[in-house]
Amino acid sequence: MERNEAELPLSGVTVVSLEQAIAAPLASRHLADWGARVIKIERPGDGDFCRDYDHVMNGMSSQFVWTNRSKESLAIDIKSPEGQKVLEALLPQADVFIQNLAPGAAERLGLDAASLLRKFPRIIACDVSGYGAGGPYSNKKAYDLLVQCEAGVLAINGTEAEPAKVGLSVVDIATGMYILNGVLMALYRRERTGKGTAFQASLFDSITDWMSYPAFYTQSTGRPLPRTGARHATIAPYGPFRVGDGNTIFFGIQNDREWRSLCAIVLGEAAFADHPRFRTNPLRMQNRDDLQIHIERRFAAMSSDEVLRLLDEASIANAHLNSVEAFLEHEQLRSRVQTVGSPCGPVMSFLPALTIPGLSPRMDPVPDVGQHNPSILRELGLAKET
């Protein structure tokens, strides 16, 4: 589909992001996807240290490619007189400013959200930090895995024998989405009132919201939510089941109707639904190991394709246990894969998760460090004479 940039929802919005790592860049990339102009401020030379996390995508970092397409890179030393002059020219043109500098650094430079809002009453400014302001951890540096540890994520993730981190940058992703949410709310507020907004987002506060259910469970029961590996901690049957062909499939039961459908259609024994040890979810949780044995005995004479077909027939949600390689070949993924440009040539990328009929999101190149210095400085009237 031909993309009309002016029709994208955030067309005309200018975002200046003093960003590094994942959380802030992911938020600004979501804004760029839907039409915002994102000017990414980087250190001269090496730029965002995320560029060097690995070099697997034609020499570029997989995480940098993920979070930085469709942006302009402006490489300046923000502490130097020249860099401050650029910021003084650039910030009055910004609708949104995001920064995730080390604790205290933005305040010392007058680039914290509150200071910017006093200077530019219509700006939407976001401070991103590890633990937020005001608490005893407010000056502590933080990264994804470390905050997973502090927030108890590892305590609920993994097997009974051993905790494990989440394999994705789950804290960074959560924070990026809350930054995005705050920016969009503030843009809507400004549209109605003309007023800008200064707000804060932190890694710890973001994952705290995601930890609500296990925290509430623990506070209410006086015991921690158990680590159950690939099985659900509070619902049964829900998780992996071995099948006669040696494969493992997953399915989950959410309500009594699905439980009865599983027994009648998939297991072929409708009366089992009223078994005194399994008729309700709390009973099934108490006797989960025995239920697992019973189900897998039934599955032992079937192939995984046969079991999955019966589960579909019974309207029970189910899944293959795919590797990442299998995911890359997934038929549902095919329409979501595109390529974008980069300093190292075309690289794979996925379309944004939202689909808006009639609109095609931006899928523009990943920038090189300082690639857009000449055009941005010329636009600001700061281009050096040659």
Salt bridges, closest charged atoms under 4 A:
GLU5 OE2 - ARG3 NH2 2.47
GLU5 OE1 - ARG362 NE 3.96
GLU19 OE2 - LYS40 NZ 2.77
GLU19 OE2 - LYS71 NZ 2.82
ASP33 OD2 - ARG29 NH2 2.81
ASP33 OD1 - ARG69 NE 3.17
GLU42 OE2 - ARG51 NH2 2.84
ASP48 OD2 - LYS40 NZ 3.00
ASP52 OD1 - HIS55 NE2 3.10
GLU72 OE2 - ARG37 NE 2.74
ASP95 OD1 - ARG190 NH2 2.92
ASP256 OD2 - ARG260 NE 3.01
GLU258 OE2 - ARG257 NH2 3.65
GLU269 OE2 - HIS294 NE2 2.57
GLU269 OE2 - ARG298 NE 3.04
ASP274 OD1 - ARG260 NH2 2.62
ASP289 OD1 - ARG231 NH1 3.30
ASP290 OD2 - ARG277 NH2 2.69
GLU296 OE1 - ARG242 NH2 2.80
GLU313 OE1 - ARG309 NH1 3.63
ASP364 OD1 - ARG3 NH2 3.29
ASP364 OD2 - ARG362 NE 3.27
GLU379 OE1 - ARG37 NH2 2.80
